[in-house]
Amino acid sequence: MNIKWTALGEVAVVAFAVGVAIVVIFAVGVLAWSVRPAAGADRRQAGTLATVAAGLCFLACALIVCYGIYLIVPQLH
Amino acid sequence: MGNWSFLVVAVVITALAFDFTNGFHDTANAMATSIATGALPPRIAVAISGALNLVGAFLSTEVAKTISGGIVNDTLVTPSMIFAGLVGAIVWNLVTWVLGLPSSSSHALFGGLIGATWVGAGVKGVHFSVVTEKILIPAVASPLIAGVVAMTATYLAYVITQRGRRQEVTRGFRAGQIASASLVSLAHGTNDAQKTMGVITLTLISAGVLSHGSGPPWWVVTVAGTAIALGTYVGGWRIIRTMGKGLTDIESPQGFAAETSATTVILASSHLGFALSTTQVCSGAILGAGIGRRLAEVRWSVAGRMALAWVFTLPAAAAVGGVAAAVAEQGTVGITVVFVAAIAVAAGIYAVSRRNPVHAANVNDHPTTPIMSPSQASA
């Protein structure tokens, strides 16, 4: 019997790191986006900062999604 | 040989029927949580999932070189055994569907083939060490890994967005769910449609219709892709309800965390060389998302029934496949008997399902589970 324990371990570690990272980045983005209108009224700068932060987070997630599509579609390899 | 015998036609038809059940059995994997949280309306969700499964079928170029991935000795497998194995897999998929239980379609297919090979070619035709490596270990590992990732991700998602405005947070995660659910569907299409293509192509080769080493002809790719997409679109609403509403009450941050975790685990496993079961990964991720949110109730009785279905999938499909093989090996009459019996069983199960139909309109109602508390009944 030849069970690839190392490969299984790798899958667990990589999936944990990447999966948790994406959700954390997206959650930070959602948080920034949701506090944005409140800050925008009298502290416009804070509002802009929140919007930019949210944008960066969503951009990072979009890039990871693109990498995911690249992995799924064999023609891109 | 070299022509379309009755047997070859029977294998192609049952392979497509299996592909169809594969599709509607697995719609829930990608779309259950999106439908449950309202990220996508039910009809739209299954339409997107079906379309992406079709796209995935055309994208997957690397069609399986062996029917079973080494679980049975392919040189001993005859077309009538493949036929019997497919019948076993279809019957088990329909039984678990009518019970609303997500179970792995690949395990059903492997189980059916194991049973059919065992009866048709003897126990030496089954490679039990490969069964351990490719089925038993992943069956334990898939839900565990996905569950831990989803639990951690869900917990962190709630902690991080605690101070955000609830309505905006819910909307944000719902939008994210559309992307994560779509990725699961695409990955599913590239993986599962090609299994059926492989079975059909290898049968055609063994019957001499195609030359050795040839890839699937365009019509095989088209009909296999269409069968799985149609199955997905028809939607296994019973299973969607179990996964979206039965296991735990899903909110949009949990749905996003569950789908994202499932996608990463599936992609990591297919690219680092340890194949995990999509169904079990997705179920594990939903459970993990349930545990990760404080005060969320996980209905362990539903999880328990699901786990029981997983344990029985392989032996049950093997038993049906074995009986079918014993009959089908008797020649054309035997194959006809199995064919008619399979259609009768499918019709019977469909008739049972009509007594308590689940469809797009009532998919988000709570299933009646023994432990349902009054607060959930009114929710």
Interface residues (C-beta under 8 A of the other chain):
Chain A: M1 N2 I3 K4 A7 L8 E10 V11 A12 V14 A15 F16 V18 G19 V20 I22 V23 V24 F26 A27 V28 G29 V30 L31 W33 S34 V35 A38 C61 V65 G68 I69 L71 I72 V73 P74 Q75
Chain B: G56 L59 S60 T61 E62 S129 T132 E133 I137 A141 I145 A146 V148 V149 A150 T152 A153 T154 L156 A157 I160 T161 R163 G164 R165 E168 V169 G172 F173 G176 A179 L183 L186 A187 T190 P253 F256 A257 T260 S261 T263 T264 V265 L267 A268 S269 H271 L272 G273 F274 L276
